């Protein structure tokens, strides 16, 4: 596997854009939220249902993704106040990554889950 060869950085953590990206999307719930938004699911309760994320965890992840500029929140009802979530350009740019992760999972992870 070649990741465009980087020099060995012995004695210190490697400076890496992969590690930087994982600060934003490096855990399950964030990736699943992005998946749902990519599928056109925009409302909190629907995202929660489709991901299975605990309510508090989902609220924290949505805030983190918003702070990172990957999603934006838009109010769709004033009474009662209700928001929906949309991908920003940066969030949409993750679509090929999610597609590749899905394809990898279909090839390598899903069969393992079925046989366990």
Order of alpha helices (4+ residues) and beta strands (2+ residues): alpha-alpha-alpha-alpha-beta-beta-alpha-alpha-alpha
